[in-house]
């Protein structure tokens, strides 16, 4: 079959699915947005890849501007036009689309219908709900109207899709509210690219680099490490408080991110004279295992409101790294439940700053506990993230919607 796997963000975990489906004999085109400034995977062919696997990036005329609502809207529509054109020219039999802005998703669905392709909506975040919650707070009245428009659009797209793949059973109530029949809904939790993320020593080439003039290499300091996006659904202020709390202990907080949240954190740390806070840009994907290994504790944060529409994927990569986790996320969120089930770290509510700092100190002072949590996290990842069984679930859905 001709399968178009579309992951707008180009995230690392989706490429193993495309590789595995191609190994099973399918012709797979893996498509992503070329300008998207996110932690990206290895989006190119490797030696030994199946002949039927291709990668392609789509580029808008200008780099994507996430933080200007008007330019972002125009660029997402432009991207949808590009994606629709690719669908019409490549003519897949089935398309699986994830992490896609809703305007572009709508254009992709229309193009898939035009060529007679099955369309599977892979729901990573409830984007309409997120838009409504964020915009109504930032732009009174008008923001609520725009957010409401996207809430309604997402429901229409879900109903019109041939199948809806949810990353969490928590989203099933939303699917039911949209009116999607249960037989057209599947739950397949996300994973991390286990084969790409090996457990590395604390002292490695990346951690030995002198990252800022006048500072010691990371290998000489206790490190709380945060990687990934710092978007509207995250609170960089928690990371600032963490750096302030552990400064006297000689510990560092290292943040590997980009965008306004990372910029704010860098400026706030400099203004406060906090030399133990380092904010770096995104690092090459090939070095991710070494980057994660540089942390003694791996940190993730998620705002309370975002817990109903988002699951932080960085937590899944953290589990592969063999390091303990410290999460400030809603306790009912899937990532929180996963970490508790794996016994791989500590979870506190995102509005409990003191609890967050106490948990950080508890981990910093207990090396045997950290080691046990790290081993438990890696064991959980090895059990849950094997790509074969995951690809089999997708293959079953794909074959079902070969002809629509």
VMD Tcl script that draws the C-alpha trace (Angstrom):
set ca {
  {0.00 0.00 0.00}
  {0.95 3.63 -0.46}
  {0.98 5.25 2.98}
  {1.54 8.93 3.71}
  {2.63 9.41 7.34}
  {2.42 13.11 8.16}
  {3.93 14.49 11.36}
  {3.89 18.28 11.18}
  {6.42 18.65 14.00}
  {8.91 16.09 12.68}
  {9.20 14.52 16.13}
  {11.62 11.64 16.76}
  {9.07 9.01 17.80}
  {7.07 8.91 14.56}
  {9.94 7.89 12.28}
  {10.31 4.35 13.73}
  {6.66 3.74 12.80}
  {7.32 4.75 9.19}
  {10.44 2.59 9.07}
  {8.62 -0.41 10.48}
  {5.67 -0.06 8.10}
  {8.10 0.21 5.17}
  {9.87 -2.95 6.38}
  {6.52 -4.70 6.11}
  {6.44 -3.94 2.41}
  {4.44 -0.72 2.26}
  {5.48 2.31 0.23}
  {5.80 4.99 2.93}
  {6.27 8.73 2.46}
  {7.06 10.45 5.78}
  {6.28 14.18 5.59}
  {6.98 17.01 8.03}
  {7.21 20.80 8.14}
  {10.73 21.87 7.28}
  {10.73 25.15 9.18}
  {9.19 23.91 12.44}
  {11.45 24.85 15.37}
  {10.86 21.82 17.57}
  {13.02 18.95 18.87}
  {13.19 17.04 15.58}
  {14.02 13.45 14.77}
  {16.27 11.91 12.15}
  {14.22 12.77 9.08}
  {16.34 11.21 6.40}
  {17.09 7.77 5.04}
  {19.63 5.66 6.89}
  {21.80 2.87 5.65}
  {19.73 -0.29 5.66}
  {16.36 1.48 5.40}
  {13.76 -0.27 3.22}
  {13.63 0.80 -0.42}
  {10.00 1.87 0.01}
  {10.73 4.56 2.61}
  {11.00 8.24 1.65}
  {11.23 11.42 3.70}
  {10.10 14.85 2.55}
  {9.96 18.25 4.24}
  {7.53 20.97 3.13}
  {8.71 24.57 3.34}
  {6.54 27.65 3.51}
  {7.94 30.79 1.90}
  {9.15 32.10 5.27}
  {10.14 30.34 8.50}
  {7.11 29.55 10.62}
  {6.23 32.27 13.14}
  {4.53 30.54 16.07}
  {4.05 33.65 18.16}
  {2.26 36.03 15.77}
  {-1.35 34.87 15.54}
  {-1.98 36.43 12.12}
  {1.27 35.30 10.48}
  {0.93 31.87 12.02}
  {-2.62 31.52 10.66}
  {-1.52 32.56 7.18}
  {1.50 30.25 7.22}
  {-0.47 27.29 8.49}
  {-2.93 27.77 5.64}
  {-0.02 28.04 3.21}
  {1.40 24.84 4.64}
  {-1.97 23.13 4.25}
  {-1.99 24.15 0.58}
  {1.46 22.58 0.12}
  {0.41 19.43 1.93}
  {-2.79 19.16 -0.08}
  {-0.81 19.49 -3.31}
  {1.56 16.72 -2.24}
  {-1.36 14.43 -1.39}
  {-2.92 15.04 -4.80}
  {0.35 14.35 -6.62}
  {1.55 11.34 -4.57}
  {-1.95 9.84 -4.22}
  {-1.66 7.69 -1.08}
  {-4.18 4.97 -0.34}
  {-4.18 5.90 3.36}
  {-2.93 8.99 5.17}
  {-2.09 9.21 8.86}
  {-1.77 12.82 10.07}
  {-0.44 13.95 13.46}
  {0.44 17.21 15.23}
  {-1.11 19.20 12.39}
  {-2.53 22.74 12.77}
  {-6.27 22.51 12.27}
  {-6.47 24.71 9.17}
  {-3.81 22.56 7.50}
  {-5.47 19.37 8.75}
  {-8.71 20.47 7.12}
  {-6.95 21.01 3.79}
  {-5.21 17.62 4.09}
  {-8.51 15.85 4.74}
  {-10.09 17.52 1.71}
  {-7.15 16.46 -0.50}
  {-7.28 12.90 0.83}
  {-10.98 12.74 0.00}
  {-10.24 14.05 -3.51}
  {-7.85 11.18 -4.26}
  {-9.96 8.54 -2.50}
  {-7.51 7.99 0.37}
  {-8.47 6.84 3.84}
  {-7.73 9.53 6.43}
  {-6.64 8.70 9.97}
  {-6.56 11.59 12.44}
  {-3.75 10.88 14.94}
  {-4.77 13.12 17.84}
  {-1.70 14.17 19.84}
  {-3.14 17.27 21.51}
  {-6.69 18.58 21.63}
  {-5.68 21.72 19.74}
  {-9.11 23.33 19.59}
  {-9.51 23.10 23.35}
  {-6.00 24.47 23.82}
  {-6.69 27.39 21.48}
  {-9.92 28.23 23.29}
  {-8.35 28.15 26.74}
  {-5.30 30.19 25.72}
  {-6.90 32.76 23.43}
  {-9.84 33.66 25.62}
  {-7.38 34.56 28.38}
  {-5.04 36.56 26.16}
  {-7.54 38.30 23.88}
  {-10.87 38.82 25.70}
  {-14.04 38.31 23.66}
  {-12.35 37.98 20.26}
  {-10.00 35.29 21.56}
  {-12.91 33.30 22.91}
  {-14.69 33.50 19.57}
  {-11.61 32.40 17.63}
  {-10.94 29.61 20.11}
  {-14.56 28.49 19.86}
  {-14.24 28.38 16.08}
  {-11.27 26.01 16.34}
  {-13.00 23.88 18.96}
  {-15.86 23.36 16.53}
  {-13.49 22.78 13.59}
  {-11.60 20.05 15.46}
  {-14.84 18.25 16.20}
  {-15.86 18.39 12.55}
  {-12.48 17.03 11.44}
  {-12.70 14.19 13.95}
  {-16.17 13.23 12.73}
  {-15.20 13.39 9.06}
  {-12.02 11.35 9.49}
  {-12.22 7.64 8.85}
  {-10.55 6.83 12.14}
  {-9.36 8.67 15.23}
  {-6.21 7.47 17.02}
  {-5.91 8.87 20.55}
  {-2.67 8.88 22.54}
  {-4.54 8.63 25.84}
  {-7.76 7.08 27.05}
  {-8.30 10.45 28.73}
  {-9.29 11.80 25.30}
  {-12.09 9.27 24.80}
  {-14.65 11.50 26.50}
  {-13.72 14.28 24.08}
  {-14.10 11.93 21.10}
  {-17.54 10.92 22.36}
  {-18.51 14.57 22.82}
  {-17.52 15.18 19.20}
  {-19.86 12.40 18.16}
  {-17.22 9.98 16.84}
  {-18.57 6.39 17.05}
  {-16.50 4.16 19.38}
  {-15.74 1.70 16.58}
  {-13.87 4.49 14.78}
  {-11.69 5.32 17.79}
  {-8.51 3.58 18.94}
  {-6.16 4.39 21.82}
  {-2.44 3.89 21.12}
  {-0.19 5.67 23.65}
  {2.88 7.42 22.31}
  {6.35 6.00 22.69}
  {9.96 7.12 22.32}
  {12.48 5.88 19.71}
  {14.00 3.26 22.00}
  {16.68 2.13 19.54}
  {17.94 5.71 19.14}
  {18.10 6.48 22.87}
  {20.71 4.42 24.64}
  {21.76 4.70 28.28}
  {25.01 6.67 28.25}
  {27.55 7.42 31.00}
  {27.27 10.62 32.94}
  {30.71 11.66 31.73}
  {30.42 11.79 27.95}
  {31.68 14.05 25.13}
  {28.63 16.31 25.29}
  {28.71 16.71 29.07}
  {32.43 17.48 29.02}
  {32.00 20.45 26.74}
  {32.52 23.86 28.30}
  {29.10 25.28 27.51}
  {29.59 28.81 28.75}
  {32.75 30.85 29.15}
  {34.15 30.71 32.66}
  {32.08 27.73 33.78}
  {33.07 24.17 34.53}
  {31.95 21.35 32.24}
  {28.63 19.74 33.10}
  {30.35 16.55 34.17}
  {31.64 18.37 37.27}
  {28.23 19.50 38.58}
  {24.96 17.98 39.77}
  {22.52 18.75 36.97}
  {18.76 19.12 36.72}
  {18.13 18.90 32.98}
  {15.11 20.06 30.99}
  {14.84 19.41 27.26}
  {12.16 20.26 24.70}
  {9.77 23.08 24.04}
  {8.86 25.81 26.52}
  {5.54 26.85 25.02}
  {2.39 28.52 26.36}
  {1.41 25.32 28.18}
  {4.66 25.27 30.18}
  {5.80 27.42 33.10}
  {9.48 28.44 32.84}
  {9.12 30.18 36.19}
  {9.33 26.78 37.92}
  {12.73 26.19 36.37}
  {13.87 29.63 37.53}
  {12.76 28.82 41.08}
  {14.55 25.48 40.91}
  {17.81 27.16 39.86}
  {17.44 29.69 42.67}
  {16.78 26.96 45.24}
  {19.78 24.77 44.35}
  {22.30 27.51 43.63}
  {23.79 27.39 47.12}
  {24.31 23.63 46.74}
  {26.43 24.11 43.62}
  {23.86 22.36 41.41}
  {22.93 23.49 37.92}
  {19.70 23.72 35.99}
  {20.35 23.19 32.29}
  {17.55 23.91 29.82}
  {17.81 22.73 26.22}
  {15.08 24.65 24.44}
  {14.27 27.59 22.17}
  {11.58 30.22 21.72}
  {10.03 32.92 23.95}
  {9.88 30.73 27.06}
  {13.57 29.88 26.79}
  {14.40 33.54 26.02}
  {12.46 34.72 29.08}
  {14.20 32.17 31.29}
  {17.66 33.14 30.03}
  {17.00 36.86 30.60}
  {15.44 36.29 34.03}
  {18.39 34.17 35.12}
  {20.90 36.76 33.93}
  {18.98 39.57 35.63}
  {19.04 37.63 38.90}
  {22.74 36.82 38.58}
  {22.05 33.08 38.62}
  {25.17 31.56 37.10}
  {23.92 28.03 37.70}
  {21.13 28.41 35.12}
  {22.16 27.58 31.56}
  {19.74 27.91 28.64}
  {20.96 26.31 25.44}
  {19.39 25.97 22.04}
  {18.17 22.68 20.67}
  {20.97 20.17 20.22}
  {21.49 17.78 17.27}
  {19.27 14.73 17.46}
  {22.28 12.43 17.11}
  {23.54 13.73 20.48}
  {20.27 13.36 22.38}
  {21.33 10.25 24.32}
  {24.44 12.06 25.57}
  {22.43 15.20 26.37}
  {19.95 13.26 28.52}
  {22.78 11.32 30.18}
  {24.29 14.63 31.32}
  {21.39 15.14 33.71}
  {21.30 13.62 37.18}
  {17.55 14.37 37.24}
  {15.39 15.01 34.16}
  {12.65 17.62 34.59}
  {9.30 18.21 32.85}
  {6.62 20.84 33.57}
  {3.07 21.26 32.30}
  {0.48 23.83 33.34}
  {-2.63 22.60 35.15}
  {-5.01 23.68 32.38}
  {-2.92 21.89 29.74}
  {-3.32 18.53 31.45}
  {-6.66 17.96 29.75}
  {-5.38 18.46 26.20}
  {-1.68 17.53 26.20}
  {0.73 14.76 27.19}
  {4.40 15.87 27.32}
  {6.29 13.57 24.96}
  {9.67 14.52 26.46}
  {8.79 12.28 29.43}
  {8.85 9.25 27.13}
  {12.37 10.06 25.95}
  {13.42 10.63 29.55}
  {12.31 7.11 30.47}
  {14.70 5.69 27.87}
  {17.68 7.53 29.32}
  {17.98 5.59 32.56}
  {17.69 8.71 34.71}
  {15.15 9.65 37.43}
  {12.37 12.06 36.53}
  {10.98 15.09 38.33}
  {7.58 16.16 37.00}
  {5.48 19.21 37.82}
  {2.38 18.16 35.90}
  {-1.27 17.55 36.75}
  {-1.38 14.28 38.72}
  {-4.13 12.86 36.51}
  {-2.15 13.44 33.29}
  {-1.05 10.30 31.44}
  {2.64 11.21 31.80}
  {2.25 11.48 35.57}
  {0.46 8.15 35.77}
  {3.12 6.53 33.60}
  {5.99 7.75 35.80}
  {4.21 6.60 38.94}
  {3.45 3.20 37.40}
  {7.07 2.76 36.32}
  {8.34 4.03 39.71}
  {10.71 6.15 37.65}
  {10.51 9.48 39.47}
  {8.56 11.95 41.55}
  {5.43 13.83 40.47}
  {4.02 16.99 42.03}
  {1.22 19.33 41.03}
  {2.35 22.24 38.80}
  {0.93 24.77 41.27}
  {2.88 23.32 44.22}
  {6.18 25.16 43.92}
  {7.40 24.19 47.38}
  {6.54 20.55 46.79}
  {8.45 20.71 43.50}
  {11.54 22.12 45.21}
  {11.31 19.61 48.07}
  {11.10 16.73 45.60}
  {14.15 18.11 43.76}
  {16.16 18.21 46.99}
  {15.02 14.71 47.95}
  {16.31 13.32 44.66}
  {19.56 15.28 44.82}
  {20.32 13.84 48.27}
  {19.58 10.19 47.51}
  {21.85 8.62 44.87}
  {20.63 5.01 45.40}
  {17.05 6.13 44.91}
  {17.99 7.97 41.72}
  {19.75 4.90 40.37}
  {16.80 2.65 41.14}
  {14.36 5.04 39.47}
  {16.57 5.32 36.41}
  {16.74 1.54 36.02}
  {12.99 1.25 36.48}
  {12.31 3.88 33.84}
  {14.51 2.19 31.25}
  {12.94 -1.20 32.00}
  {9.47 0.30 31.52}
  {10.53 1.84 28.19}
  {11.97 -1.45 26.94}
  {8.71 -3.19 27.80}
  {6.32 -0.58 26.38}
  {8.10 1.09 23.46}
  {9.00 -1.86 21.19}
  {7.97 -0.67 17.74}
  {6.80 -4.02 16.38}
  {3.62 -4.37 18.46}
  {2.88 -0.66 18.11}
  {3.19 -0.79 14.32}
  {0.91 -3.83 14.26}
  {-1.85 -1.78 15.89}
  {-1.48 0.96 13.28}
  {-1.27 -1.58 10.45}
  {-4.58 -3.11 11.52}
  {-6.27 0.30 11.37}
  {-4.60 1.24 8.08}
  {-5.67 -1.96 6.33}
  {-9.20 -1.41 7.52}
  {-9.36 1.97 5.79}
  {-7.58 1.03 2.58}
  {-10.79 1.60 0.64}
  {-13.22 4.23 1.90}
}
mol new
graphics top color blue
foreach p $ca { graphics top sphere $p radius 0.5 }
foreach p [lrange $ca 0 end-1] q [lrange $ca 1 end] { graphics top cylinder $p $q radius 0.2 }
display resetview
